[in-house]
Amino acid sequence: MLDNYLLEELATFAECKTLAKTAEKLHMTQPSITRGTKKLEEELGVQLFERYPNHITLTKTGELAAQVAAHIIKVNQEGIEKIRNFDQSQHSIQLGVTIPGPRILLQHLKVEFPDNVHLNPELLSEDSITSLLEKNEYTLIFSDQEIFTDQVESRYLGDETMSVHLNQFMYLASQSSVAFKDLKGLSFLVLSCRSLERNHTKCNSRCKISLSK
């Protein structure tokens, strides 16, 4: 099995193109990098580098090996992160939200949470729900998305109603209802305990909770 530091040297060389820059980025000496390139070739039994008087380059096999090395390093890092996050999840519950309704409710309720329950007040991206749960970064995520995978399942919680007050001259003011996509890109003043007398409309969403199995 190849040592991880050799894979890192190979992947970094493919990125930096020279021994000097590779050594600088990895905070190593150039002779150490040179020895590493030779050790890699010896352990794999293939030629990875073309050596010239003043520089070296990757062979076609070396380019493929560098891609494989970068992939192995990434998978290794993700695996370590997933294990650590899982261990943390055994001792604490991480809550996340992608929509404002559940966040407002949970922020009011968090004073009653046990010490091992933690809420991230920032809204998460809907596209990241599955990844965050599968990596064990979150235990539960509240959203309006229904997600089912081998590691993630969703449970229906209820409906959320949002009132949007519009200027009477806006084109949306004449509509009986609007969808979230109609409001995309618009700026809003968020009012807590006040209401406006002008036109307003409502949009609804169903709140679901996604959790890792």
MODELLER restraints for C-alpha pairs under 7 A, 6 or more apart:
rsr = mdl.restraints
at = mdl.atoms
rsr.add(forms.Gaussian(group=physical.xy_distance, feature=features.Distance(at['CA:6:A'], at['CA:36:A']), mean=6.14, stdev=0.5))
rsr.add(forms.Gaussian(group=physical.xy_distance, feature=features.Distance(at['CA:6:A'], at['CA:40:A']), mean=6.68, stdev=0.5))
rsr.add(forms.Gaussian(group=physical.xy_distance, feature=features.Distance(at['CA:7:A'], at['CA:69:A']), mean=5.08, stdev=0.5))
rsr.add(forms.Gaussian(group=physical.xy_distance, feature=features.Distance(at['CA:8:A'], at['CA:69:A']), mean=7.00, stdev=0.5))
rsr.add(forms.Gaussian(group=physical.xy_distance, feature=features.Distance(at['CA:9:A'], at['CA:33:A']), mean=6.95, stdev=0.5))
rsr.add(forms.Gaussian(group=physical.xy_distance, feature=features.Distance(at['CA:10:A'], at['CA:66:A']), mean=5.62, stdev=0.5))
rsr.add(forms.Gaussian(group=physical.xy_distance, feature=features.Distance(at['CA:11:A'], at['CA:66:A']), mean=4.87, stdev=0.5))
rsr.add(forms.Gaussian(group=physical.xy_distance, feature=features.Distance(at['CA:11:A'], at['CA:67:A']), mean=6.98, stdev=0.5))
rsr.add(forms.Gaussian(group=physical.xy_distance, feature=features.Distance(at['CA:11:A'], at['CA:69:A']), mean=5.87, stdev=0.5))
rsr.add(forms.Gaussian(group=physical.xy_distance, feature=features.Distance(at['CA:11:A'], at['CA:70:A']), mean=5.39, stdev=0.5))
rsr.add(forms.Gaussian(group=physical.xy_distance, feature=features.Distance(at['CA:12:A'], at['CA:22:A']), mean=5.96, stdev=0.5))
rsr.add(forms.Gaussian(group=physical.xy_distance, feature=features.Distance(at['CA:13:A'], at['CA:19:A']), mean=6.72, stdev=0.5))
rsr.add(forms.Gaussian(group=physical.xy_distance, feature=features.Distance(at['CA:13:A'], at['CA:22:A']), mean=5.35, stdev=0.5))
rsr.add(forms.Gaussian(group=physical.xy_distance, feature=features.Distance(at['CA:14:A'], at['CA:66:A']), mean=6.28, stdev=0.5))
rsr.add(forms.Gaussian(group=physical.xy_distance, feature=features.Distance(at['CA:16:A'], at['CA:22:A']), mean=5.75, stdev=0.5))
rsr.add(forms.Gaussian(group=physical.xy_distance, feature=features.Distance(at['CA:19:A'], at['CA:30:A']), mean=6.13, stdev=0.5))
rsr.add(forms.Gaussian(group=physical.xy_distance, feature=features.Distance(at['CA:19:A'], at['CA:33:A']), mean=6.77, stdev=0.5))
rsr.add(forms.Gaussian(group=physical.xy_distance, feature=features.Distance(at['CA:20:A'], at['CA:30:A']), mean=5.90, stdev=0.5))
rsr.add(forms.Gaussian(group=physical.xy_distance, feature=features.Distance(at['CA:23:A'], at['CA:29:A']), mean=5.50, stdev=0.5))
rsr.add(forms.Gaussian(group=physical.xy_distance, feature=features.Distance(at['CA:23:A'], at['CA:30:A']), mean=5.31, stdev=0.5))
rsr.add(forms.Gaussian(group=physical.xy_distance, feature=features.Distance(at['CA:23:A'], at['CA:33:A']), mean=6.38, stdev=0.5))
rsr.add(forms.Gaussian(group=physical.xy_distance, feature=features.Distance(at['CA:41:A'], at['CA:47:A']), mean=5.74, stdev=0.5))
rsr.add(forms.Gaussian(group=physical.xy_distance, feature=features.Distance(at['CA:41:A'], at['CA:48:A']), mean=6.21, stdev=0.5))
rsr.add(forms.Gaussian(group=physical.xy_distance, feature=features.Distance(at['CA:48:A'], at['CA:58:A']), mean=5.79, stdev=0.5))
rsr.add(forms.Gaussian(group=physical.xy_distance, feature=features.Distance(at['CA:48:A'], at['CA:59:A']), mean=5.35, stdev=0.5))
rsr.add(forms.Gaussian(group=physical.xy_distance, feature=features.Distance(at['CA:48:A'], at['CA:61:A']), mean=5.81, stdev=0.5))
rsr.add(forms.Gaussian(group=physical.xy_distance, feature=features.Distance(at['CA:48:A'], at['CA:62:A']), mean=3.99, stdev=0.5))
rsr.add(forms.Gaussian(group=physical.xy_distance, feature=features.Distance(at['CA:49:A'], at['CA:56:A']), mean=6.35, stdev=0.5))
rsr.add(forms.Gaussian(group=physical.xy_distance, feature=features.Distance(at['CA:49:A'], at['CA:57:A']), mean=5.45, stdev=0.5))
rsr.add(forms.Gaussian(group=physical.xy_distance, feature=features.Distance(at['CA:49:A'], at['CA:58:A']), mean=4.44, stdev=0.5))
rsr.add(forms.Gaussian(group=physical.xy_distance, feature=features.Distance(at['CA:49:A'], at['CA:59:A']), mean=5.24, stdev=0.5))
rsr.add(forms.Gaussian(group=physical.xy_distance, feature=features.Distance(at['CA:49:A'], at['CA:62:A']), mean=6.27, stdev=0.5))
rsr.add(forms.Gaussian(group=physical.xy_distance, feature=features.Distance(at['CA:50:A'], at['CA:56:A']), mean=5.47, stdev=0.5))
rsr.add(forms.Gaussian(group=physical.xy_distance, feature=features.Distance(at['CA:50:A'], at['CA:57:A']), mean=5.19, stdev=0.5))
rsr.add(forms.Gaussian(group=physical.xy_distance, feature=features.Distance(at['CA:50:A'], at['CA:58:A']), mean=6.03, stdev=0.5))
rsr.add(forms.Gaussian(group=physical.xy_distance, feature=features.Distance(at['CA:50:A'], at['CA:59:A']), mean=6.08, stdev=0.5))
rsr.add(forms.Gaussian(group=physical.xy_distance, feature=features.Distance(at['CA:51:A'], at['CA:57:A']), mean=6.70, stdev=0.5))
rsr.add(forms.Gaussian(group=physical.xy_distance, feature=features.Distance(at['CA:82:A'], at['CA:135:A']), mean=4.92, stdev=0.5))
rsr.add(forms.Gaussian(group=physical.xy_distance, feature=features.Distance(at['CA:82:A'], at['CA:136:A']), mean=6.14, stdev=0.5))
rsr.add(forms.Gaussian(group=physical.xy_distance, feature=features.Distance(at['CA:85:A'], at['CA:135:A']), mean=6.94, stdev=0.5))
rsr.add(forms.Gaussian(group=physical.xy_distance, feature=features.Distance(at['CA:85:A'], at['CA:136:A']), mean=5.18, stdev=0.5))
rsr.add(forms.Gaussian(group=physical.xy_distance, feature=features.Distance(at['CA:85:A'], at['CA:137:A']), mean=5.67, stdev=0.5))
rsr.add(forms.Gaussian(group=physical.xy_distance, feature=features.Distance(at['CA:86:A'], at['CA:136:A']), mean=5.32, stdev=0.5))
rsr.add(forms.Gaussian(group=physical.xy_distance, feature=features.Distance(at['CA:89:A'], at['CA:136:A']), mean=6.83, stdev=0.5))
rsr.add(forms.Gaussian(group=physical.xy_distance, feature=features.Distance(at['CA:89:A'], at['CA:139:A']), mean=6.91, stdev=0.5))
rsr.add(forms.Gaussian(group=physical.xy_distance, feature=features.Distance(at['CA:91:A'], at['CA:116:A']), mean=6.89, stdev=0.5))
rsr.add(forms.Gaussian(group=physical.xy_distance, feature=features.Distance(at['CA:92:A'], at['CA:116:A']), mean=4.53, stdev=0.5))
rsr.add(forms.Gaussian(group=physical.xy_distance, feature=features.Distance(at['CA:92:A'], at['CA:117:A']), mean=5.83, stdev=0.5))
rsr.add(forms.Gaussian(group=physical.xy_distance, feature=features.Distance(at['CA:93:A'], at['CA:116:A']), mean=6.08, stdev=0.5))
rsr.add(forms.Gaussian(group=physical.xy_distance, feature=features.Distance(at['CA:93:A'], at['CA:117:A']), mean=4.68, stdev=0.5))
rsr.add(forms.Gaussian(group=physical.xy_distance, feature=features.Distance(at['CA:93:A'], at['CA:118:A']), mean=6.14, stdev=0.5))
rsr.add(forms.Gaussian(group=physical.xy_distance, feature=features.Distance(at['CA:93:A'], at['CA:139:A']), mean=5.70, stdev=0.5))
rsr.add(forms.Gaussian(group=physical.xy_distance, feature=features.Distance(at['CA:94:A'], at['CA:117:A']), mean=6.15, stdev=0.5))
rsr.add(forms.Gaussian(group=physical.xy_distance, feature=features.Distance(at['CA:94:A'], at['CA:118:A']), mean=5.07, stdev=0.5))
rsr.add(forms.Gaussian(group=physical.xy_distance, feature=features.Distance(at['CA:94:A'], at['CA:119:A']), mean=6.11, stdev=0.5))
rsr.add(forms.Gaussian(group=physical.xy_distance, feature=features.Distance(at['CA:94:A'], at['CA:138:A']), mean=4.78, stdev=0.5))
rsr.add(forms.Gaussian(group=physical.xy_distance, feature=features.Distance(at['CA:94:A'], at['CA:139:A']), mean=5.10, stdev=0.5))
rsr.add(forms.Gaussian(group=physical.xy_distance, feature=features.Distance(at['CA:94:A'], at['CA:140:A']), mean=6.57, stdev=0.5))
rsr.add(forms.Gaussian(group=physical.xy_distance, feature=features.Distance(at['CA:95:A'], at['CA:118:A']), mean=6.03, stdev=0.5))
rsr.add(forms.Gaussian(group=physical.xy_distance, feature=features.Distance(at['CA:95:A'], at['CA:119:A']), mean=4.71, stdev=0.5))
rsr.add(forms.Gaussian(group=physical.xy_distance, feature=features.Distance(at['CA:95:A'], at['CA:120:A']), mean=6.30, stdev=0.5))
rsr.add(forms.Gaussian(group=physical.xy_distance, feature=features.Distance(at['CA:95:A'], at['CA:138:A']), mean=6.01, stdev=0.5))
rsr.add(forms.Gaussian(group=physical.xy_distance, feature=features.Distance(at['CA:95:A'], at['CA:139:A']), mean=6.13, stdev=0.5))
rsr.add(forms.Gaussian(group=physical.xy_distance, feature=features.Distance(at['CA:95:A'], at['CA:140:A']), mean=5.07, stdev=0.5))
rsr.add(forms.Gaussian(group=physical.xy_distance, feature=features.Distance(at['CA:95:A'], at['CA:141:A']), mean=5.81, stdev=0.5))
rsr.add(forms.Gaussian(group=physical.xy_distance, feature=features.Distance(at['CA:96:A'], at['CA:119:A']), mean=6.14, stdev=0.5))
rsr.add(forms.Gaussian(group=physical.xy_distance, feature=features.Distance(at['CA:96:A'], at['CA:120:A']), mean=5.49, stdev=0.5))
rsr.add(forms.Gaussian(group=physical.xy_distance, feature=features.Distance(at['CA:96:A'], at['CA:124:A']), mean=6.95, stdev=0.5))
rsr.add(forms.Gaussian(group=physical.xy_distance, feature=features.Distance(at['CA:96:A'], at['CA:138:A']), mean=6.70, stdev=0.5))
rsr.add(forms.Gaussian(group=physical.xy_distance, feature=features.Distance(at['CA:96:A'], at['CA:140:A']), mean=6.29, stdev=0.5))
rsr.add(forms.Gaussian(group=physical.xy_distance, feature=features.Distance(at['CA:96:A'], at['CA:141:A']), mean=4.48, stdev=0.5))
rsr.add(forms.Gaussian(group=physical.xy_distance, feature=features.Distance(at['CA:96:A'], at['CA:142:A']), mean=6.25, stdev=0.5))
rsr.add(forms.Gaussian(group=physical.xy_distance, feature=features.Distance(at['CA:97:A'], at['CA:103:A']), mean=6.11, stdev=0.5))
rsr.add(forms.Gaussian(group=physical.xy_distance, feature=features.Distance(at['CA:97:A'], at['CA:123:A']), mean=5.55, stdev=0.5))
rsr.add(forms.Gaussian(group=physical.xy_distance, feature=features.Distance(at['CA:97:A'], at['CA:124:A']), mean=5.97, stdev=0.5))
rsr.add(forms.Gaussian(group=physical.xy_distance, feature=features.Distance(at['CA:97:A'], at['CA:141:A']), mean=5.27, stdev=0.5))
rsr.add(forms.Gaussian(group=physical.xy_distance, feature=features.Distance(at['CA:97:A'], at['CA:142:A']), mean=4.59, stdev=0.5))
rsr.add(forms.Gaussian(group=physical.xy_distance, feature=features.Distance(at['CA:97:A'], at['CA:143:A']), mean=6.04, stdev=0.5))
rsr.add(forms.Gaussian(group=physical.xy_distance, feature=features.Distance(at['CA:98:A'], at['CA:123:A']), mean=4.80, stdev=0.5))
rsr.add(forms.Gaussian(group=physical.xy_distance, feature=features.Distance(at['CA:98:A'], at['CA:124:A']), mean=4.75, stdev=0.5))
rsr.add(forms.Gaussian(group=physical.xy_distance, feature=features.Distance(at['CA:98:A'], at['CA:125:A']), mean=6.16, stdev=0.5))
rsr.add(forms.Gaussian(group=physical.xy_distance, feature=features.Distance(at['CA:98:A'], at['CA:126:A']), mean=6.16, stdev=0.5))
rsr.add(forms.Gaussian(group=physical.xy_distance, feature=features.Distance(at['CA:98:A'], at['CA:142:A']), mean=6.28, stdev=0.5))
rsr.add(forms.Gaussian(group=physical.xy_distance, feature=features.Distance(at['CA:98:A'], at['CA:143:A']), mean=5.11, stdev=0.5))
rsr.add(forms.Gaussian(group=physical.xy_distance, feature=features.Distance(at['CA:99:A'], at['CA:123:A']), mean=6.56, stdev=0.5))
rsr.add(forms.Gaussian(group=physical.xy_distance, feature=features.Distance(at['CA:99:A'], at['CA:143:A']), mean=5.78, stdev=0.5))
rsr.add(forms.Gaussian(group=physical.xy_distance, feature=features.Distance(at['CA:101:A'], at['CA:160:A']), mean=6.68, stdev=0.5))
rsr.add(forms.Gaussian(group=physical.xy_distance, feature=features.Distance(at['CA:102:A'], at['CA:142:A']), mean=6.70, stdev=0.5))
rsr.add(forms.Gaussian(group=physical.xy_distance, feature=features.Distance(at['CA:103:A'], at['CA:121:A']), mean=6.83, stdev=0.5))
rsr.add(forms.Gaussian(group=physical.xy_distance, feature=features.Distance(at['CA:130:A'], at['CA:152:A']), mean=6.97, stdev=0.5))
rsr.add(forms.Gaussian(group=physical.xy_distance, feature=features.Distance(at['CA:132:A'], at['CA:138:A']), mean=6.05, stdev=0.5))
rsr.add(forms.Gaussian(group=physical.xy_distance, feature=features.Distance(at['CA:133:A'], at['CA:139:A']), mean=6.47, stdev=0.5))
rsr.add(forms.Gaussian(group=physical.xy_distance, feature=features.Distance(at['CA:133:A'], at['CA:211:A']), mean=6.70, stdev=0.5))
rsr.add(forms.Gaussian(group=physical.xy_distance, feature=features.Distance(at['CA:133:A'], at['CA:212:A']), mean=5.55, stdev=0.5))
rsr.add(forms.Gaussian(group=physical.xy_distance, feature=features.Distance(at['CA:134:A'], at['CA:151:A']), mean=6.39, stdev=0.5))
rsr.add(forms.Gaussian(group=physical.xy_distance, feature=features.Distance(at['CA:134:A'], at['CA:212:A']), mean=6.55, stdev=0.5))
rsr.add(forms.Gaussian(group=physical.xy_distance, feature=features.Distance(at['CA:139:A'], at['CA:211:A']), mean=5.85, stdev=0.5))
rsr.add(forms.Gaussian(group=physical.xy_distance, feature=features.Distance(at['CA:139:A'], at['CA:212:A']), mean=6.18, stdev=0.5))
rsr.add(forms.Gaussian(group=physical.xy_distance, feature=features.Distance(at['CA:140:A'], at['CA:209:A']), mean=6.62, stdev=0.5))
rsr.add(forms.Gaussian(group=physical.xy_distance, feature=features.Distance(at['CA:140:A'], at['CA:210:A']), mean=5.79, stdev=0.5))
rsr.add(forms.Gaussian(group=physical.xy_distance, feature=features.Distance(at['CA:140:A'], at['CA:211:A']), mean=4.60, stdev=0.5))
rsr.add(forms.Gaussian(group=physical.xy_distance, feature=features.Distance(at['CA:141:A'], at['CA:209:A']), mean=5.68, stdev=0.5))
rsr.add(forms.Gaussian(group=physical.xy_distance, feature=features.Distance(at['CA:141:A'], at['CA:210:A']), mean=5.26, stdev=0.5))
rsr.add(forms.Gaussian(group=physical.xy_distance, feature=features.Distance(at['CA:141:A'], at['CA:211:A']), mean=6.43, stdev=0.5))
rsr.add(forms.Gaussian(group=physical.xy_distance, feature=features.Distance(at['CA:142:A'], at['CA:207:A']), mean=6.92, stdev=0.5))
rsr.add(forms.Gaussian(group=physical.xy_distance, feature=features.Distance(at['CA:142:A'], at['CA:208:A']), mean=5.90, stdev=0.5))
rsr.add(forms.Gaussian(group=physical.xy_distance, feature=features.Distance(at['CA:142:A'], at['CA:209:A']), mean=4.46, stdev=0.5))
rsr.add(forms.Gaussian(group=physical.xy_distance, feature=features.Distance(at['CA:142:A'], at['CA:210:A']), mean=6.35, stdev=0.5))
rsr.add(forms.Gaussian(group=physical.xy_distance, feature=features.Distance(at['CA:143:A'], at['CA:207:A']), mean=5.69, stdev=0.5))
rsr.add(forms.Gaussian(group=physical.xy_distance, feature=features.Distance(at['CA:143:A'], at['CA:208:A']), mean=5.41, stdev=0.5))
rsr.add(forms.Gaussian(group=physical.xy_distance, feature=features.Distance(at['CA:143:A'], at['CA:209:A']), mean=6.11, stdev=0.5))
rsr.add(forms.Gaussian(group=physical.xy_distance, feature=features.Distance(at['CA:144:A'], at['CA:205:A']), mean=6.53, stdev=0.5))
rsr.add(forms.Gaussian(group=physical.xy_distance, feature=features.Distance(at['CA:144:A'], at['CA:206:A']), mean=5.56, stdev=0.5))
rsr.add(forms.Gaussian(group=physical.xy_distance, feature=features.Distance(at['CA:144:A'], at['CA:207:A']), mean=4.69, stdev=0.5))
rsr.add(forms.Gaussian(group=physical.xy_distance, feature=features.Distance(at['CA:144:A'], at['CA:208:A']), mean=5.36, stdev=0.5))
rsr.add(forms.Gaussian(group=physical.xy_distance, feature=features.Distance(at['CA:145:A'], at['CA:208:A']), mean=6.49, stdev=0.5))
rsr.add(forms.Gaussian(group=physical.xy_distance, feature=features.Distance(at['CA:146:A'], at['CA:154:A']), mean=5.73, stdev=0.5))
rsr.add(forms.Gaussian(group=physical.xy_distance, feature=features.Distance(at['CA:146:A'], at['CA:208:A']), mean=6.68, stdev=0.5))
rsr.add(forms.Gaussian(group=physical.xy_distance, feature=features.Distance(at['CA:147:A'], at['CA:153:A']), mean=5.90, stdev=0.5))
rsr.add(forms.Gaussian(group=physical.xy_distance, feature=features.Distance(at['CA:147:A'], at['CA:154:A']), mean=5.62, stdev=0.5))
rsr.add(forms.Gaussian(group=physical.xy_distance, feature=features.Distance(at['CA:147:A'], at['CA:210:A']), mean=6.78, stdev=0.5))
rsr.add(forms.Gaussian(group=physical.xy_distance, feature=features.Distance(at['CA:148:A'], at['CA:154:A']), mean=6.38, stdev=0.5))
rsr.add(forms.Gaussian(group=physical.xy_distance, feature=features.Distance(at['CA:151:A'], at['CA:212:A']), mean=5.62, stdev=0.5))
rsr.add(forms.Gaussian(group=physical.xy_distance, feature=features.Distance(at['CA:151:A'], at['CA:213:A']), mean=5.26, stdev=0.5))
rsr.add(forms.Gaussian(group=physical.xy_distance, feature=features.Distance(at['CA:152:A'], at['CA:210:A']), mean=6.67, stdev=0.5))
rsr.add(forms.Gaussian(group=physical.xy_distance, feature=features.Distance(at['CA:152:A'], at['CA:211:A']), mean=5.63, stdev=0.5))
rsr.add(forms.Gaussian(group=physical.xy_distance, feature=features.Distance(at['CA:152:A'], at['CA:212:A']), mean=4.56, stdev=0.5))
rsr.add(forms.Gaussian(group=physical.xy_distance, feature=features.Distance(at['CA:152:A'], at['CA:213:A']), mean=5.65, stdev=0.5))
rsr.add(forms.Gaussian(group=physical.xy_distance, feature=features.Distance(at['CA:153:A'], at['CA:210:A']), mean=5.61, stdev=0.5))
rsr.add(forms.Gaussian(group=physical.xy_distance, feature=features.Distance(at['CA:153:A'], at['CA:211:A']), mean=5.70, stdev=0.5))
rsr.add(forms.Gaussian(group=physical.xy_distance, feature=features.Distance(at['CA:153:A'], at['CA:212:A']), mean=6.58, stdev=0.5))
rsr.add(forms.Gaussian(group=physical.xy_distance, feature=features.Distance(at['CA:153:A'], at['CA:213:A']), mean=6.83, stdev=0.5))
rsr.add(forms.Gaussian(group=physical.xy_distance, feature=features.Distance(at['CA:154:A'], at['CA:208:A']), mean=6.36, stdev=0.5))
rsr.add(forms.Gaussian(group=physical.xy_distance, feature=features.Distance(at['CA:154:A'], at['CA:209:A']), mean=5.44, stdev=0.5))
rsr.add(forms.Gaussian(group=physical.xy_distance, feature=features.Distance(at['CA:154:A'], at['CA:210:A']), mean=4.21, stdev=0.5))
rsr.add(forms.Gaussian(group=physical.xy_distance, feature=features.Distance(at['CA:154:A'], at['CA:211:A']), mean=6.37, stdev=0.5))
rsr.add(forms.Gaussian(group=physical.xy_distance, feature=features.Distance(at['CA:155:A'], at['CA:208:A']), mean=5.55, stdev=0.5))
rsr.add(forms.Gaussian(group=physical.xy_distance, feature=features.Distance(at['CA:155:A'], at['CA:209:A']), mean=5.23, stdev=0.5))
rsr.add(forms.Gaussian(group=physical.xy_distance, feature=features.Distance(at['CA:155:A'], at['CA:210:A']), mean=6.43, stdev=0.5))
rsr.add(forms.Gaussian(group=physical.xy_distance, feature=features.Distance(at['CA:156:A'], at['CA:207:A']), mean=6.50, stdev=0.5))
rsr.add(forms.Gaussian(group=physical.xy_distance, feature=features.Distance(at['CA:156:A'], at['CA:208:A']), mean=4.48, stdev=0.5))
rsr.add(forms.Gaussian(group=physical.xy_distance, feature=features.Distance(at['CA:156:A'], at['CA:209:A']), mean=6.44, stdev=0.5))
rsr.add(forms.Gaussian(group=physical.xy_distance, feature=features.Distance(at['CA:157:A'], at['CA:207:A']), mean=5.68, stdev=0.5))
rsr.add(forms.Gaussian(group=physical.xy_distance, feature=features.Distance(at['CA:157:A'], at['CA:208:A']), mean=5.30, stdev=0.5))
rsr.add(forms.Gaussian(group=physical.xy_distance, feature=features.Distance(at['CA:157:A'], at['CA:209:A']), mean=6.79, stdev=0.5))
rsr.add(forms.Gaussian(group=physical.xy_distance, feature=features.Distance(at['CA:158:A'], at['CA:206:A']), mean=5.84, stdev=0.5))
rsr.add(forms.Gaussian(group=physical.xy_distance, feature=features.Distance(at['CA:158:A'], at['CA:207:A']), mean=5.36, stdev=0.5))
rsr.add(forms.Gaussian(group=physical.xy_distance, feature=features.Distance(at['CA:159:A'], at['CA:204:A']), mean=6.99, stdev=0.5))
rsr.add(forms.Gaussian(group=physical.xy_distance, feature=features.Distance(at['CA:159:A'], at['CA:205:A']), mean=5.83, stdev=0.5))
rsr.add(forms.Gaussian(group=physical.xy_distance, feature=features.Distance(at['CA:159:A'], at['CA:206:A']), mean=4.34, stdev=0.5))
rsr.add(forms.Gaussian(group=physical.xy_distance, feature=features.Distance(at['CA:159:A'], at['CA:207:A']), mean=5.62, stdev=0.5))
rsr.add(forms.Gaussian(group=physical.xy_distance, feature=features.Distance(at['CA:160:A'], at['CA:204:A']), mean=5.76, stdev=0.5))
rsr.add(forms.Gaussian(group=physical.xy_distance, feature=features.Distance(at['CA:160:A'], at['CA:205:A']), mean=5.32, stdev=0.5))
rsr.add(forms.Gaussian(group=physical.xy_distance, feature=features.Distance(at['CA:160:A'], at['CA:206:A']), mean=5.98, stdev=0.5))
rsr.add(forms.Gaussian(group=physical.xy_distance, feature=features.Distance(at['CA:160:A'], at['CA:207:A']), mean=6.50, stdev=0.5))
rsr.add(forms.Gaussian(group=physical.xy_distance, feature=features.Distance(at['CA:161:A'], at['CA:202:A']), mean=6.85, stdev=0.5))
rsr.add(forms.Gaussian(group=physical.xy_distance, feature=features.Distance(at['CA:161:A'], at['CA:203:A']), mean=6.14, stdev=0.5))
rsr.add(forms.Gaussian(group=physical.xy_distance, feature=features.Distance(at['CA:161:A'], at['CA:204:A']), mean=4.76, stdev=0.5))
rsr.add(forms.Gaussian(group=physical.xy_distance, feature=features.Distance(at['CA:161:A'], at['CA:205:A']), mean=6.75, stdev=0.5))
rsr.add(forms.Gaussian(group=physical.xy_distance, feature=features.Distance(at['CA:162:A'], at['CA:202:A']), mean=5.69, stdev=0.5))
rsr.add(forms.Gaussian(group=physical.xy_distance, feature=features.Distance(at['CA:162:A'], at['CA:203:A']), mean=5.60, stdev=0.5))
rsr.add(forms.Gaussian(group=physical.xy_distance, feature=features.Distance(at['CA:162:A'], at['CA:204:A']), mean=6.37, stdev=0.5))
rsr.add(forms.Gaussian(group=physical.xy_distance, feature=features.Distance(at['CA:163:A'], at['CA:200:A']), mean=6.81, stdev=0.5))
rsr.add(forms.Gaussian(group=physical.xy_distance, feature=features.Distance(at['CA:163:A'], at['CA:201:A']), mean=5.99, stdev=0.5))
rsr.add(forms.Gaussian(group=physical.xy_distance, feature=features.Distance(at['CA:163:A'], at['CA:202:A']), mean=4.69, stdev=0.5))
rsr.add(forms.Gaussian(group=physical.xy_distance, feature=features.Distance(at['CA:163:A'], at['CA:203:A']), mean=6.83, stdev=0.5))
rsr.add(forms.Gaussian(group=physical.xy_distance, feature=features.Distance(at['CA:164:A'], at['CA:200:A']), mean=5.48, stdev=0.5))
rsr.add(forms.Gaussian(group=physical.xy_distance, feature=features.Distance(at['CA:164:A'], at['CA:201:A']), mean=5.57, stdev=0.5))
rsr.add(forms.Gaussian(group=physical.xy_distance, feature=features.Distance(at['CA:164:A'], at['CA:202:A']), mean=6.04, stdev=0.5))
rsr.add(forms.Gaussian(group=physical.xy_distance, feature=features.Distance(at['CA:165:A'], at['CA:196:A']), mean=6.61, stdev=0.5))
rsr.add(forms.Gaussian(group=physical.xy_distance, feature=features.Distance(at['CA:165:A'], at['CA:198:A']), mean=6.77, stdev=0.5))
rsr.add(forms.Gaussian(group=physical.xy_distance, feature=features.Distance(at['CA:165:A'], at['CA:199:A']), mean=5.99, stdev=0.5))
rsr.add(forms.Gaussian(group=physical.xy_distance, feature=features.Distance(at['CA:165:A'], at['CA:200:A']), mean=4.11, stdev=0.5))
rsr.add(forms.Gaussian(group=physical.xy_distance, feature=features.Distance(at['CA:165:A'], at['CA:201:A']), mean=6.61, stdev=0.5))
rsr.add(forms.Gaussian(group=physical.xy_distance, feature=features.Distance(at['CA:166:A'], at['CA:173:A']), mean=5.92, stdev=0.5))
rsr.add(forms.Gaussian(group=physical.xy_distance, feature=features.Distance(at['CA:166:A'], at['CA:198:A']), mean=6.81, stdev=0.5))
rsr.add(forms.Gaussian(group=physical.xy_distance, feature=features.Distance(at['CA:166:A'], at['CA:199:A']), mean=5.59, stdev=0.5))
rsr.add(forms.Gaussian(group=physical.xy_distance, feature=features.Distance(at['CA:166:A'], at['CA:200:A']), mean=5.44, stdev=0.5))
rsr.add(forms.Gaussian(group=physical.xy_distance, feature=features.Distance(at['CA:167:A'], at['CA:173:A']), mean=6.86, stdev=0.5))
rsr.add(forms.Gaussian(group=physical.xy_distance, feature=features.Distance(at['CA:167:A'], at['CA:198:A']), mean=6.69, stdev=0.5))
rsr.add(forms.Gaussian(group=physical.xy_distance, feature=features.Distance(at['CA:167:A'], at['CA:199:A']), mean=6.68, stdev=0.5))
rsr.add(forms.Gaussian(group=physical.xy_distance, feature=features.Distance(at['CA:168:A'], at['CA:198:A']), mean=6.64, stdev=0.5))
rsr.add(forms.Gaussian(group=physical.xy_distance, feature=features.Distance(at['CA:168:A'], at['CA:199:A']), mean=5.93, stdev=0.5))
rsr.add(forms.Gaussian(group=physical.xy_distance, feature=features.Distance(at['CA:173:A'], at['CA:199:A']), mean=6.18, stdev=0.5))
rsr.add(forms.Gaussian(group=physical.xy_distance, feature=features.Distance(at['CA:173:A'], at['CA:200:A']), mean=6.88, stdev=0.5))
rsr.add(forms.Gaussian(group=physical.xy_distance, feature=features.Distance(at['CA:176:A'], at['CA:201:A']), mean=6.51, stdev=0.5))
rsr.add(forms.Gaussian(group=physical.xy_distance, feature=features.Distance(at['CA:177:A'], at['CA:201:A']), mean=5.63, stdev=0.5))
rsr.add(forms.Gaussian(group=physical.xy_distance, feature=features.Distance(at['CA:177:A'], at['CA:202:A']), mean=5.79, stdev=0.5))
rsr.add(forms.Gaussian(group=physical.xy_distance, feature=features.Distance(at['CA:177:A'], at['CA:203:A']), mean=6.33, stdev=0.5))
rsr.add(forms.Gaussian(group=physical.xy_distance, feature=features.Distance(at['CA:178:A'], at['CA:202:A']), mean=6.80, stdev=0.5))
rsr.add(forms.Gaussian(group=physical.xy_distance, feature=features.Distance(at['CA:178:A'], at['CA:203:A']), mean=5.80, stdev=0.5))
rsr.add(forms.Gaussian(group=physical.xy_distance, feature=features.Distance(at['CA:179:A'], at['CA:203:A']), mean=5.83, stdev=0.5))
